[in-house]
């Protein structure tokens, strides 16, 4: 499973969003989170460079997440929404 998120930059974090922080390990806050190890380290570095360049030239942010499960969710759109709110 791979999840790609494109959204507007925001600095506001609500109390509702903080309950979802357990969906990702605390140390994994980069733009590319490869929990399924689909990418090589060189590919991750290249993706990070492209993402940072794009974000610097736009008002959007991009995140790439790979994972093997969406637990505790059973619905991918709800999972994607929860991740996008982090």
C-alpha positions as CSV (number, residue, x, y, z in Angstrom):
1,X,0.0,0.0,0.0
2,X,1.2,3.5,-0.8
3,X,-0.4,6.7,0.3
4,X,0.3,10.0,-1.4
5,X,-0.9,13.2,0.2
6,X,-1.0,16.6,-1.4
7,X,-2.4,19.4,0.7
8,X,-2.1,23.0,1.7
9,X,0.5,24.0,4.3
10,X,-0.9,24.7,7.7
11,X,0.6,25.3,11.1
12,X,-2.6,24.8,13.1
13,X,-2.9,21.6,15.1
14,X,-6.2,20.8,16.8
15,X,-6.7,18.6,19.8
16,X,-8.6,16.2,17.5
17,X,-5.6,15.7,15.3
18,X,-3.2,14.9,18.1
19,X,-5.0,11.5,18.8
20,X,-3.8,10.3,15.4
21,X,-0.1,10.8,16.1
22,X,0.3,7.1,17.1
23,X,-0.3,6.2,13.4
24,X,3.3,6.9,12.7
25,X,6.4,6.3,14.8
26,X,7.4,9.6,16.5
27,X,10.8,9.9,14.8
28,X,9.2,9.5,11.3
29,X,8.1,13.0,10.3
30,X,9.9,13.3,7.0
31,X,8.0,13.8,3.8
32,X,8.8,10.3,2.7
33,X,7.9,7.5,5.2
34,X,8.7,4.1,3.8
35,X,7.4,1.6,6.3
36,X,7.2,-1.1,3.6
37,X,10.8,-0.5,2.5
38,X,9.7,-0.1,-1.1
39,X,12.4,2.5,-1.8
40,X,16.2,2.4,-1.6
41,X,17.9,5.0,0.6
42,X,19.0,6.8,-2.6
43,X,15.5,6.9,-3.9
44,X,14.2,8.3,-0.6
45,X,16.9,11.0,-0.7
46,X,15.9,11.8,-4.3
47,X,12.2,12.0,-3.4
48,X,13.0,14.2,-0.4
49,X,15.0,16.6,-2.6
50,X,12.2,16.8,-5.2
51,X,9.6,17.3,-2.5
52,X,11.5,20.1,-0.8
53,X,12.1,21.8,-4.1
54,X,8.5,21.6,-5.0
55,X,7.3,22.8,-1.6
56,X,9.7,25.8,-1.7
57,X,8.1,26.9,-5.0
58,X,4.5,26.4,-4.1
59,X,2.0,26.7,-1.3
60,X,1.4,22.9,-1.3
61,X,3.1,20.1,0.7
62,X,3.6,16.5,-0.4
63,X,4.0,13.4,1.8
64,X,4.6,9.8,0.7
65,X,3.8,7.0,3.0
66,X,4.1,3.3,2.4
67,X,2.8,0.7,4.8
68,X,1.6,-2.9,5.1
69,X,-1.5,-2.2,7.1
70,X,-3.9,0.7,8.0
71,X,-4.7,-0.6,11.5
72,X,-6.6,0.5,13.5
73,X,-8.6,1.7,10.5
74,X,-10.5,-0.5,8.0
75,X,-11.3,2.2,5.5
76,X,-8.4,3.7,3.4
77,X,-10.0,7.1,2.8
78,X,-10.5,7.6,6.6
79,X,-6.9,6.4,7.2
80,X,-5.6,8.8,4.5
81,X,-7.6,11.7,6.1
82,X,-6.2,10.9,9.6
83,X,-2.6,10.8,8.2
84,X,-3.2,14.0,6.3
85,X,-4.3,15.7,9.6
86,X,-1.0,14.9,11.4
